[in-house]
Amino acid sequence: MVYLTRVEHFNAAHKLVNKNWSDAENKEVFGKCANENWHGHNYELHVTIKGVPHPETGFIYNAKTLGDLIKDVIVEKVDHRNLNLDVDFMKGKFTSAENFAMGIWDQLKPHIEHGGTVKLHCVKLVETPKIYVEYFG
């Protein structure tokens, strides 16, 4: 089994807030992430797929095609957007990095695993240099 990872970047804003809590509770749990006027991140998205190299190309999947797919399915929807307000696949969801990574997985999987021999292995979402999440489906 060979693993191929493509990395893309985008910027997006969001706010972490539990609407059932007071402002003080939200600030205590989420700190600056509960800022009333939102906050943003320079995200780094790693999408890892796995498969067996094709005998005629040596590829498990064309890396440029994977990059184009990530840009079309994810980056175009989230770049310079508000995750809480503008992103259809995050509507009604808490916009934590964990939920965001799972949402990205759900968007990509049907495009990557549509009858071929390649499987989506991992979505790694880097929110800050010190915080990232990995989702394996």
BELSUL-V382084 format. One record per backbone hydrogen bond with DSSP energy under -0.5 kcal/mol. CO is the residue of the C=O (numbers start at 1). NH is the residue of the N-H. Records with the same first field share a line. If there is no record, write none. Layout:
CO: NH  NH
This chain:
2: 51
4: 49
6: 47
8: 45
10: 43
11: 80  81
12: 41
13: 83
14: 39
15: 17
17: 19
18: 21
22: 26
23: 27
24: 28
25: 29
26: 30  31
27: 31
30: 33
31: 34
32: 35
33: 16
35: 38
39: 14
41: 12  43
43: 10
44: 46  126
45: 8  47
46: 48  124
47: 6
48: 121  122
49: 4
50: 119
51: 2
54: 57  58
59: 54
62: 66
63: 67
64: 68
65: 69
66: 70
67: 71
68: 72
69: 73
70: 74  75
71: 76
74: 77  78
75: 79
78: 81
81: 13  83
82: 85  86  87
86: 88
87: 90  91
88: 91
90: 93
94: 96
96: 100
97: 101
98: 102
99: 103
100: 104
101: 105
102: 106
103: 107
104: 108
105: 109
106: 110
108: 111  112
109: 113
113: 115
119: 50
122: 48  124
123: 125  135
124: 46  126
125: 127  133
126: 44
128: 131
131: 127  128
133: 125
135: 123
